[in-house]
């Protein structure tokens, strides 16, 4: 139409110019004829142009209709039924199973360091040596004190034996004096009788009576001597016990000196990995200093802590009561090899500031891939959902009315938009609770170019050597 308007404009313009420029050179009879002929020619050209435009427009509409019927390339996958684990996913932090700050219990110059920073050490491995000469001298002094105490014990035993002998001697003297006293008393009584009969003089009777009284005094003195000898025995026994106690104290002092001497060699209390060295060889070390010489972290086994919302606590306790709960830790950028462990601790209370509860899982970490302070993705596997309808997660789309998938119609190679109810998602698969059946095929790639009843062409998935889905490929156009 634009061309037709243009030709009419040229016709009028040409006629005007012809009448102005050629009238004076042409014969009067020919002047009316020229514009008419030119007008006819212009009209003919206009008709040809209109026909050309109409043909072009028709061809364009035909091509557009052909393009609208062209199949959309898509990738499809088959809906399957399998057992899917029910799990919780959170971010966790790796913490050491135990951490020990190694300190010195004796003061002195640090004479040796027998490990490298960041080295894995075993329990009982030598780490440090401190100058032990003062401790060795103290041990020798304690041993000398023990020898002295042993000598005192022997002296006390000798004194006790002497005191016992004195008791025995006193008892023997008592028996002898008692016999003599009895004999003297008999003699005194006999001479007293003879004095009454006038057979002897009074002087003789008094002599025997005095001898009897003296013998009785000797018996009394012997009894006192026995008492003194017995007391000496008890004193000797006490001295012996004191000497033995001194030996025991000397033994304790020796043990204490040995323990103090052992502190001059510092061994690793656990198996783990050493941190940075705080004191170098040659420095003076204080006993029980505030800063440890080195910190050792036990990393095998190792803990991973994470937090879960408190609303999940009843479900977590339910599955924990049924048995051990498996926990997987995925290391970022190395998620193909997760570390496997189990849930070992649930905190007794909920954090009121965050509304979460802390969990702690233990891992053997035999390869040392987990390090304290590292962030990992934690998957708590509660149970398994058998015979679940599963599709690739990429097949699920979200629209104004909720989630949906495009389902393939194998008969005519078109797709339908079907709403679905999505359940748990595991890895790159999702559980469909409602909306799909096993064996159906859904579109996993190319959904943005689709509409209901759109024609599709099944293409090969990227990174595979075959087309996805169980579609009859013989009926597809190349």
LOKOLFI-114844 format. One record per residue (C-alpha): residue number from 1; y, z, x. Coordinates in steps of 0.02 Angstrom, whole numbers. Example, Ala and Ser with C-alpha at 12.3 -4.5 7.8 and 13.67 -1.06 7.14 Angstrom:
{num=1	Y=-225	Z=390	X=615}
{num=2	Y=-53	Z=357	X=684}
***
This chain:
{num=1	Y=0	Z=0	X=0}
{num=2	Y=117	Z=38	X=144}
{num=3	Y=87	Z=-138	X=211}
{num=4	Y=124	Z=-217	X=41}
{num=5	Y=291	Z=-128	X=30}
{num=6	Y=332	Z=-185	X=204}
{num=7	Y=295	Z=-368	X=163}
{num=8	Y=405	Z=-365	X=7}
{num=9	Y=548	Z=-297	X=112}
{num=10	Y=527	Z=-437	X=240}
{num=11	Y=524	Z=-567	X=100}
{num=12	Y=689	Z=-512	X=29}
{num=13	Y=769	Z=-497	X=200}
{num=14	Y=707	Z=-669	X=254}
{num=15	Y=774	Z=-751	X=95}
{num=16	Y=946	Z=-676	X=119}
{num=17	Y=959	Z=-731	X=300}
{num=18	Y=899	Z=-906	X=258}
{num=19	Y=1031	Z=-930	X=125}
{num=20	Y=1167	Z=-875	X=244}
{num=21	Y=1117	Z=-969	X=400}
{num=22	Y=1037	Z=-1130	X=342}
{num=23	Y=1133	Z=-1184	X=190}
{num=24	Y=1260	Z=-1279	X=289}
{num=25	Y=1130	Z=-1380	X=382}
{num=26	Y=1011	Z=-1425	X=241}
{num=27	Y=1027	Z=-1546	X=100}
{num=28	Y=1070	Z=-1472	X=-67}
{num=29	Y=906	Z=-1529	X=-144}
{num=30	Y=798	Z=-1445	X=-19}
{num=31	Y=884	Z=-1274	X=-17}
{num=32	Y=803	Z=-1203	X=-175}
{num=33	Y=631	Z=-1258	X=-119}
{num=34	Y=620	Z=-1166	X=45}
{num=35	Y=638	Z=-987	X=-21}
{num=36	Y=507	Z=-1014	X=-156}
{num=37	Y=380	Z=-1079	X=-33}
{num=38	Y=414	Z=-936	X=85}
{num=39	Y=397	Z=-811	X=-58}
{num=40	Y=227	Z=-881	X=-104}
{num=41	Y=169	Z=-863	X=76}
{num=42	Y=231	Z=-686	X=86}
{num=43	Y=144	Z=-640	X=-77}
{num=44	Y=-18	Z=-713	X=-10}
{num=45	Y=-6	Z=-610	X=148}
{num=46	Y=27	Z=-454	X=44}
{num=47	Y=-130	Z=-482	X=-59}
{num=48	Y=-232	Z=-503	X=99}
{num=49	Y=-163	Z=-340	X=170}
{num=50	Y=-202	Z=-244	X=11}
{num=51	Y=-379	Z=-307	X=10}
{num=52	Y=-399	Z=-255	X=192}
{num=53	Y=-335	Z=-79	X=157}
{num=54	Y=-452	Z=-59	X=10}
{num=55	Y=-602	Z=-113	X=113}
{num=56	Y=-557	Z=6	X=255}
{num=57	Y=-537	Z=152	X=135}
{num=58	Y=-703	Z=117	X=53}
{num=59	Y=-790	Z=109	X=222}
{num=60	Y=-710	Z=275	X=273}
{num=61	Y=-769	Z=360	X=113}
{num=62	Y=-943	Z=293	X=140}
{num=63	Y=-947	Z=361	X=318}
{num=64	Y=-882	Z=530	X=259}
{num=65	Y=-1019	Z=544	X=128}
{num=66	Y=-1147	Z=502	X=260}
{num=67	Y=-1079	Z=638	X=372}
{num=68	Y=-1087	Z=765	X=230}
{num=69	Y=-1274	Z=734	X=213}
{num=70	Y=-1309	Z=757	X=399}
{num=71	Y=-1434	Z=900	X=439}
{num=72	Y=-1369	Z=1057	X=528}
{num=73	Y=-1465	Z=1102	X=687}
{num=74	Y=-1534	Z=1280	X=675}
{num=75	Y=-1661	Z=1394	X=755}
{num=76	Y=-1784	Z=1483	X=640}
{num=77	Y=-1908	Z=1626	X=658}
{num=78	Y=-2054	Z=1682	X=552}
{num=79	Y=-2048	Z=1846	X=456}
{num=80	Y=-2186	Z=1958	X=524}
{num=81	Y=-2267	Z=2123	X=480}
{num=82	Y=-2294	Z=2250	X=618}
{num=83	Y=-2286	Z=2434	X=663}
{num=84	Y=-2108	Z=2485	X=708}
{num=85	Y=-2061	Z=2651	X=789}
{num=86	Y=-1937	Z=2764	X=700}
{num=87	Y=-1814	Z=2816	X=835}
{num=88	Y=-1642	Z=2887	X=871}
{num=89	Y=-1527	Z=2808	X=1000}
{num=90	Y=-1391	Z=2901	X=1094}
{num=91	Y=-1308	Z=2905	X=1263}
{num=92	Y=-1370	Z=3040	X=1381}
{num=93	Y=-1329	Z=3119	X=1548}
{num=94	Y=-1453	Z=3155	X=1687}
{num=95	Y=-1449	Z=3333	X=1753}
{num=96	Y=-1550	Z=3415	X=1891}
{num=97	Y=-1705	Z=3513	X=1841}
{num=98	Y=-1639	Z=3654	X=1950}
{num=99	Y=-1499	Z=3672	X=2076}
{num=100	Y=-1499	Z=3795	X=2222}
{num=101	Y=-1354	Z=3836	X=2336}
{num=102	Y=-1426	Z=3881	X=2507}
{num=103	Y=-1334	Z=4027	X=2589}
{num=104	Y=-1363	Z=4128	X=2748}
{num=105	Y=-1414	Z=4311	X=2733}
{num=106	Y=-1368	Z=4350	X=2913}
{num=107	Y=-1212	Z=4316	X=3014}
{num=108	Y=-1212	Z=4221	X=3176}
{num=109	Y=-1184	Z=4052	X=3259}
{num=110	Y=-1272	Z=3904	X=3178}
{num=111	Y=-1387	Z=3839	X=3316}
{num=112	Y=-1482	Z=3701	X=3225}
{num=113	Y=-1476	Z=3584	X=3074}
{num=114	Y=-1642	Z=3497	X=3037}
{num=115	Y=-1603	Z=3375	X=2895}
{num=116	Y=-1486	Z=3234	X=2848}
{num=117	Y=-1363	Z=3238	X=2704}
{num=118	Y=-1439	Z=3163	X=2547}
{num=119	Y=-1615	Z=3180	X=2617}
{num=120	Y=-1763	Z=3225	X=2508}
{num=121	Y=-1838	Z=3389	X=2569}
{num=122	Y=-1995	Z=3485	X=2523}
{num=123	Y=-2013	Z=3667	X=2480}
{num=124	Y=-2032	Z=3769	X=2640}
{num=125	Y=-1955	Z=3637	X=2753}
{num=126	Y=-1844	Z=3706	X=2895}
{num=127	Y=-1660	Z=3672	X=2862}
{num=128	Y=-1556	Z=3785	X=2977}
{num=129	Y=-1575	Z=3898	X=3128}
{num=130	Y=-1455	Z=4043	X=3164}
{num=131	Y=-1444	Z=4139	X=3328}
{num=132	Y=-1583	Z=4269	X=3310}
{num=133	Y=-1559	Z=4377	X=3465}
{num=134	Y=-1478	Z=4524	X=3373}
{num=135	Y=-1620	Z=4525	X=3247}
{num=136	Y=-1751	Z=4517	X=3384}
{num=137	Y=-1671	Z=4667	X=3471}
{num=138	Y=-1671	Z=4764	X=3308}
{num=139	Y=-1856	Z=4725	X=3286}
{num=140	Y=-1897	Z=4788	X=3460}
{num=141	Y=-1800	Z=4949	X=3426}
{num=142	Y=-1897	Z=4976	X=3266}
{num=143	Y=-2061	Z=4950	X=3356}
{num=144	Y=-2011	Z=5077	X=3491}
{num=145	Y=-1966	Z=5203	X=3356}
{num=146	Y=-2138	Z=5181	X=3283}
{num=147	Y=-2222	Z=5218	X=3449}
{num=148	Y=-2118	Z=5376	X=3463}
{num=149	Y=-2166	Z=5428	X=3287}
{num=150	Y=-2350	Z=5400	X=3328}
{num=151	Y=-2334	Z=5515	X=3479}
{num=152	Y=-2255	Z=5648	X=3369}
{num=153	Y=-2400	Z=5634	X=3250}
{num=154	Y=-2522	Z=5665	X=3391}
{num=155	Y=-2422	Z=5818	X=3449}
{num=156	Y=-2418	Z=5886	X=3271}
{num=157	Y=-2606	Z=5862	X=3256}
{num=158	Y=-2630	Z=5961	X=3419}
{num=159	Y=-2518	Z=6100	X=3357}
{num=160	Y=-2615	Z=6108	X=3196}
{num=161	Y=-2779	Z=6121	X=3289}
{num=162	Y=-2708	Z=6263	X=3395}
{num=163	Y=-2647	Z=6355	X=3242}
{num=164	Y=-2816	Z=6338	X=3158}
{num=165	Y=-2899	Z=6407	X=3315}
{num=166	Y=-2781	Z=6555	X=3313}
{num=167	Y=-2828	Z=6591	X=3133}
{num=168	Y=-3011	Z=6589	X=3178}
{num=169	Y=-2980	Z=6705	X=3326}
{num=170	Y=-2882	Z=6825	X=3217}
{num=171	Y=-3021	Z=6829	X=3091}
{num=172	Y=-3148	Z=6867	X=3228}
{num=173	Y=-3039	Z=7007	X=3295}
{num=174	Y=-3025	Z=7077	X=3121}
{num=175	Y=-3213	Z=7084	X=3101}
{num=176	Y=-3232	Z=7172	X=3267}
{num=177	Y=-3094	Z=7297	X=3233}
{num=178	Y=-3160	Z=7329	X=3058}
{num=179	Y=-3331	Z=7373	X=3132}
{num=180	Y=-3251	Z=7486	X=3262}
{num=181	Y=-3143	Z=7569	X=3129}
{num=182	Y=-3294	Z=7604	X=3022}
{num=183	Y=-3388	Z=7679	X=3169}
{num=184	Y=-3237	Z=7785	X=3216}
{num=185	Y=-3223	Z=7850	X=3038}
{num=186	Y=-3407	Z=7900	X=3038}
{num=187	Y=-3385	Z=7991	X=3203}
{num=188	Y=-3230	Z=8079	X=3138}
{num=189	Y=-3320	Z=8137	X=2981}
{num=190	Y=-3471	Z=8197	X=3083}
{num=191	Y=-3364	Z=8296	X=3205}
{num=192	Y=-3264	Z=8368	X=3063}
{num=193	Y=-3427	Z=8439	X=2992}
{num=194	Y=-3477	Z=8507	X=3159}
{num=195	Y=-3304	Z=8589	X=3172}
{num=196	Y=-3336	Z=8677	X=3008}
{num=197	Y=-3502	Z=8743	X=3074}
{num=198	Y=-3416	Z=8802	X=3232}
{num=199	Y=-3523	Z=8689	X=3341}
{num=200	Y=-3374	Z=8604	X=3423}
{num=201	Y=-3198	Z=8642	X=3460}
{num=202	Y=-3052	Z=8587	X=3354}
{num=203	Y=-2986	Z=8485	X=3498}
{num=204	Y=-3142	Z=8377	X=3499}
{num=205	Y=-3133	Z=8350	X=3310}
{num=206	Y=-2950	Z=8300	X=3320}
{num=207	Y=-2991	Z=8174	X=3456}
{num=208	Y=-3117	Z=8080	X=3348}
{num=209	Y=-3002	Z=8086	X=3196}
{num=210	Y=-2860	Z=8010	X=3300}
{num=211	Y=-2975	Z=7873	X=3364}
{num=212	Y=-3025	Z=7832	X=3184}
{num=213	Y=-2844	Z=7821	X=3127}
{num=214	Y=-2801	Z=7708	X=3274}
{num=215	Y=-2943	Z=7593	X=3231}
{num=216	Y=-2884	Z=7580	X=3051}
{num=217	Y=-2711	Z=7530	X=3114}
{num=218	Y=-2790	Z=7396	X=3221}
{num=219	Y=-2877	Z=7324	X=3066}
{num=220	Y=-2712	Z=7319	X=2976}
{num=221	Y=-2632	Z=7230	X=3123}
{num=222	Y=-2775	Z=7104	X=3126}
{num=223	Y=-2745	Z=7063	X=2943}
{num=224	Y=-2562	Z=7032	X=2979}
{num=225	Y=-2609	Z=6923	X=3128}
{num=226	Y=-2722	Z=6820	X=3017}
{num=227	Y=-2579	Z=6795	X=2893}
{num=228	Y=-2464	Z=6740	X=3034}
{num=229	Y=-2596	Z=6622	X=3102}
{num=230	Y=-2620	Z=6546	X=2928}
{num=231	Y=-2432	Z=6522	X=2913}
{num=232	Y=-2432	Z=6436	X=3083}
{num=233	Y=-2567	Z=6319	X=3020}
{num=234	Y=-2462	Z=6273	X=2868}
{num=235	Y=-2312	Z=6242	X=2980}
{num=236	Y=-2418	Z=6132	X=3093}
{num=237	Y=-2478	Z=6035	X=2940}
{num=238	Y=-2297	Z=6008	X=2885}
{num=239	Y=-2251	Z=5947	X=3058}
{num=240	Y=-2397	Z=5828	X=3053}
{num=241	Y=-2344	Z=5761	X=2884}
{num=242	Y=-2167	Z=5738	X=2947}
{num=243	Y=-2230	Z=5644	X=3097}
{num=244	Y=-2337	Z=5533	X=2987}
{num=245	Y=-2186	Z=5501	X=2874}
{num=246	Y=-2087	Z=5453	X=3029}
{num=247	Y=-2222	Z=5326	X=3070}
{num=248	Y=-2212	Z=5257	X=2893}
{num=249	Y=-2023	Z=5244	X=2908}
{num=250	Y=-2044	Z=5156	X=3074}
{num=251	Y=-2163	Z=5032	X=2992}
{num=252	Y=-2034	Z=5000	X=2856}
{num=253	Y=-1899	Z=4976	X=2987}
{num=254	Y=-2010	Z=4852	X=3077}
{num=255	Y=-2041	Z=4756	X=2915}
{num=256	Y=-1855	Z=4757	X=2878}
{num=257	Y=-1816	Z=4695	X=3053}
{num=258	Y=-1946	Z=4557	X=3034}
{num=259	Y=-1869	Z=4504	X=2867}
{num=260	Y=-1696	Z=4503	X=2942}
{num=261	Y=-1762	Z=4403	X=3088}
{num=262	Y=-1840	Z=4279	X=2967}
{num=263	Y=-1668	Z=4253	X=2889}
{num=264	Y=-1613	Z=4170	X=3050}
{num=265	Y=-1726	Z=4023	X=3001}
{num=266	Y=-1676	Z=3951	X=2832}
{num=267	Y=-1807	Z=3853	X=2737}
{num=268	Y=-1790	Z=3748	X=2579}
{num=269	Y=-1829	Z=3853	X=2425}
{num=270	Y=-1872	Z=3702	X=2317}
{num=271	Y=-1921	Z=3520	X=2331}
{num=272	Y=-1769	Z=3412	X=2298}
{num=273	Y=-1624	Z=3312	X=2369}
{num=274	Y=-1491	Z=3387	X=2481}
{num=275	Y=-1306	Z=3366	X=2451}
{num=276	Y=-1165	Z=3362	X=2577}
{num=277	Y=-1172	Z=3481	X=2726}
{num=278	Y=-1033	Z=3612	X=2717}
{num=279	Y=-1053	Z=3690	X=2892}
{num=280	Y=-1096	Z=3594	X=3050}
{num=281	Y=-1196	Z=3655	X=3198}
{num=282	Y=-1101	Z=3772	X=3314}
{num=283	Y=-997	Z=3856	X=3179}
{num=284	Y=-1006	Z=4041	X=3143}
{num=285	Y=-1099	Z=4075	X=2981}
{num=286	Y=-1058	Z=4224	X=2870}
{num=287	Y=-1191	Z=4318	X=2775}
{num=288	Y=-1187	Z=4287	X=2586}
{num=289	Y=-1032	Z=4178	X=2599}
{num=290	Y=-952	Z=4112	X=2441}
{num=291	Y=-982	Z=3930	X=2487}
{num=292	Y=-1164	Z=3878	X=2515}
{num=293	Y=-1217	Z=3788	X=2673}
{num=294	Y=-1292	Z=3649	X=2567}
{num=295	Y=-1342	Z=3622	X=2386}
{num=296	Y=-1517	Z=3559	X=2341}
{num=297	Y=-1551	Z=3477	X=2173}
{num=298	Y=-1727	Z=3463	X=2106}
{num=299	Y=-1744	Z=3287	X=2037}
{num=300	Y=-1931	Z=3275	X=2008}
{num=301	Y=-1951	Z=3324	X=1871}
{num=302	Y=-1776	Z=3299	X=1802}
{num=303	Y=-1685	Z=3328	X=1637}
{num=304	Y=-1587	Z=3209	X=1525}
{num=305	Y=-1468	Z=3291	X=1402}
{num=306	Y=-1401	Z=3210	X=1245}
{num=307	Y=-1321	Z=3261	X=1081}
{num=308	Y=-1369	Z=3217	X=903}
{num=309	Y=-1275	Z=3243	X=740}
{num=310	Y=-1326	Z=3403	X=652}
{num=311	Y=-1379	Z=3306	X=497}
{num=312	Y=-1528	Z=3240	X=596}
{num=313	Y=-1589	Z=3414	X=646}
{num=314	Y=-1708	Z=3442	X=497}
{num=315	Y=-1792	Z=3274	X=526}
{num=316	Y=-1804	Z=3309	X=712}
{num=317	Y=-1884	Z=3480	X=684}
{num=318	Y=-2006	Z=3404	X=560}
{num=319	Y=-2074	Z=3278	X=684}
{num=320	Y=-2072	Z=3403	X=827}
{num=321	Y=-2184	Z=3519	X=726}
{num=322	Y=-2311	Z=3378	X=715}
{num=323	Y=-2326	Z=3360	X=904}
{num=324	Y=-2236	Z=3305	X=1061}
{num=325	Y=-2090	Z=3185	X=1039}
{num=326	Y=-2080	Z=3042	X=1164}
{num=327	Y=-1910	Z=3003	X=1240}
{num=328	Y=-1865	Z=2846	X=1338}
{num=329	Y=-1717	Z=2831	X=1456}
{num=330	Y=-1646	Z=2657	X=1486}
{num=331	Y=-1542	Z=2633	X=1643}
{num=332	Y=-1395	Z=2513	X=1618}
{num=333	Y=-1422	Z=2343	X=1701}
{num=334	Y=-1606	Z=2389	X=1725}
{num=335	Y=-1665	Z=2412	X=1547}
{num=336	Y=-1828	Z=2317	X=1573}
{num=337	Y=-1908	Z=2472	X=1652}
{num=338	Y=-1871	Z=2627	X=1547}
{num=339	Y=-1917	Z=2800	X=1609}
{num=340	Y=-2038	Z=2892	X=1494}
{num=341	Y=-2025	Z=3078	X=1456}
{num=342	Y=-2038	Z=3202	X=1315}
{num=343	Y=-1921	Z=3315	X=1218}
{num=344	Y=-1928	Z=3489	X=1295}
{num=345	Y=-1780	Z=3585	X=1224}
{num=346	Y=-1674	Z=3592	X=1067}
{num=347	Y=-1522	Z=3704	X=1076}
{num=348	Y=-1525	Z=3857	X=964}
{num=349	Y=-1355	Z=3822	X=889}
{num=350	Y=-1241	Z=3680	X=834}
{num=351	Y=-1079	Z=3651	X=928}
{num=352	Y=-946	Z=3691	X=796}
{num=353	Y=-814	Z=3583	X=881}
{num=354	Y=-917	Z=3422	X=877}
{num=355	Y=-1047	Z=3456	X=743}
{num=356	Y=-1187	Z=3404	X=862}
{num=357	Y=-1338	Z=3488	X=937}
{num=358	Y=-1392	Z=3469	X=1117}
{num=359	Y=-1564	Z=3404	X=1166}
{num=360	Y=-1647	Z=3410	X=1335}
{num=361	Y=-1791	Z=3297	X=1386}
{num=362	Y=-1895	Z=3310	X=1544}
{num=363	Y=-1947	Z=3160	X=1650}
{num=364	Y=-2064	Z=3156	X=1799}
{num=365	Y=-1944	Z=3038	X=1892}
{num=366	Y=-2077	Z=3003	X=2023}
{num=367	Y=-1983	Z=2848	X=2084}
{num=368	Y=-1816	Z=2938	X=2095}
{num=369	Y=-1729	Z=2810	X=1983}
{num=370	Y=-1637	Z=2948	X=1888}
{num=371	Y=-1500	Z=3043	X=1979}
{num=372	Y=-1397	Z=3194	X=1921}
{num=373	Y=-1237	Z=3141	X=1834}
{num=374	Y=-1303	Z=2968	X=1789}
{num=375	Y=-1272	Z=2898	X=1613}
{num=376	Y=-1423	Z=2823	X=1523}
{num=377	Y=-1465	Z=2759	X=1351}
{num=378	Y=-1585	Z=2881	X=1268}
{num=379	Y=-1712	Z=2831	X=1134}
{num=380	Y=-1797	Z=2975	X=1043}
{num=381	Y=-1955	Z=2907	X=962}
{num=382	Y=-1991	Z=3014	X=809}
{num=383	Y=-2136	Z=2922	X=728}
{num=384	Y=-2198	Z=2746	X=682}
{num=385	Y=-2174	Z=2643	X=525}
{num=386	Y=-2334	Z=2540	X=495}
{num=387	Y=-2338	Z=2369	X=410}
{num=388	Y=-2151	Z=2347	X=413}
{num=389	Y=-2069	Z=2179	X=373}
{num=390	Y=-1977	Z=2128	X=532}
{num=391	Y=-1855	Z=1989	X=577}
{num=392	Y=-1747	Z=1957	X=729}
{num=393	Y=-1584	Z=2052	X=715}
{num=394	Y=-1486	Z=1891	X=745}
{num=395	Y=-1547	Z=1825	X=578}
{num=396	Y=-1450	Z=1958	X=481}
{num=397	Y=-1275	Z=1911	X=427}
{num=398	Y=-1142	Z=2014	X=339}
{num=399	Y=-1041	Z=1945	X=194}
{num=400	Y=-925	Z=2010	X=59}
{num=401	Y=-1074	Z=2067	X=-46}
{num=402	Y=-1171	Z=2145	X=97}
{num=403	Y=-1303	Z=2086	X=218}
{num=404	Y=-1401	Z=1926	X=194}
{num=405	Y=-1509	Z=1798	X=283}
{num=406	Y=-1534	Z=1610	X=266}
{num=407	Y=-1713	Z=1573	X=213}
{num=408	Y=-1790	Z=1402	X=250}
{num=409	Y=-1867	Z=1297	X=111}
{num=410	Y=-2004	Z=1202	X=205}
{num=411	Y=-2026	Z=1076	X=63}
{num=412	Y=-1854	Z=994	X=78}
{num=413	Y=-1791	Z=1073	X=240}
{num=414	Y=-1645	Z=1162	X=154}
{num=415	Y=-1591	Z=1344	X=159}
{num=416	Y=-1553	Z=1477	X=31}
{num=417	Y=-1441	Z=1628	X=56}
{num=418	Y=-1539	Z=1785	X=12}
{num=419	Y=-1472	Z=1966	X=11}
{num=420	Y=-1578	Z=2094	X=105}
{num=421	Y=-1587	Z=2283	X=130}
{num=422	Y=-1597	Z=2321	X=316}
{num=423	Y=-1686	Z=2474	X=386}
{num=424	Y=-1711	Z=2532	X=564}
{num=425	Y=-1670	Z=2418	X=710}
{num=426	Y=-1779	Z=2421	X=866}
{num=427	Y=-1730	Z=2320	X=1018}
{num=428	Y=-1689	Z=2146	X=950}
{num=429	Y=-1786	Z=2166	X=787}
{num=430	Y=-1738	Z=2243	X=620}
{num=431	Y=-1842	Z=2309	X=476}
{num=432	Y=-1810	Z=2227	X=307}
{num=433	Y=-1842	Z=2350	X=167}
{num=434	Y=-1806	Z=2228	X=26}
{num=435	Y=-1777	Z=2041	X=9}
{num=436	Y=-1909	Z=1955	X=118}
{num=437	Y=-2095	Z=1926	X=125}
{num=438	Y=-2213	Z=1902	X=269}
{num=439	Y=-2230	Z=1721	X=324}
{num=440	Y=-2058	Z=1664	X=266}
{num=441	Y=-1942	Z=1583	X=392}
{num=442	Y=-1763	Z=1635	X=423}
{num=443	Y=-1622	Z=1556	X=523}
{num=444	Y=-1582	Z=1649	X=683}
{num=445	Y=-1453	Z=1530	X=758}
{num=446	Y=-1330	Z=1408	X=680}
{num=447	Y=-1287	Z=1510	X=523}
{num=448	Y=-1100	Z=1481	X=538}
{num=449	Y=-1120	Z=1297	X=490}
{num=450	Y=-1232	Z=1332	X=341}
{num=451	Y=-1205	Z=1347	X=156}
{num=452	Y=-1333	Z=1369	X=16}
{num=453	Y=-1445	Z=1214	X=-6}
{num=454	Y=-1383	Z=1141	X=159}
{num=455	Y=-1499	Z=1020	X=249}
{num=456	Y=-1559	Z=1087	X=418}
{num=457	Y=-1643	Z=1020	X=571}
{num=458	Y=-1755	Z=1138	X=671}
{num=459	Y=-1706	Z=1138	X=854}
{num=460	Y=-1778	Z=1217	X=1009}
{num=461	Y=-1720	Z=1394	X=1050}
{num=462	Y=-1626	Z=1415	X=1213}
{num=463	Y=-1739	Z=1473	X=1354}
{num=464	Y=-1903	Z=1423	X=1269}
{num=465	Y=-2015	Z=1274	X=1289}
{num=466	Y=-2052	Z=1253	X=1105}
{num=467	Y=-1966	Z=1259	X=937}
{num=468	Y=-1962	Z=1426	X=850}
{num=469	Y=-2044	Z=1457	X=683}
{num=470	Y=-2203	Z=1388	X=606}
{num=471	Y=-2121	Z=1232	X=536}
{num=472	Y=-2211	Z=1066	X=514}
{num=473	Y=-2122	Z=976	X=654}
{num=474	Y=-2194	Z=806	X=610}
{num=475	Y=-2079	Z=790	X=460}
{num=476	Y=-1921	Z=824	X=561}
{num=477	Y=-1806	Z=688	X=622}
{num=478	Y=-1774	Z=683	X=809}
***
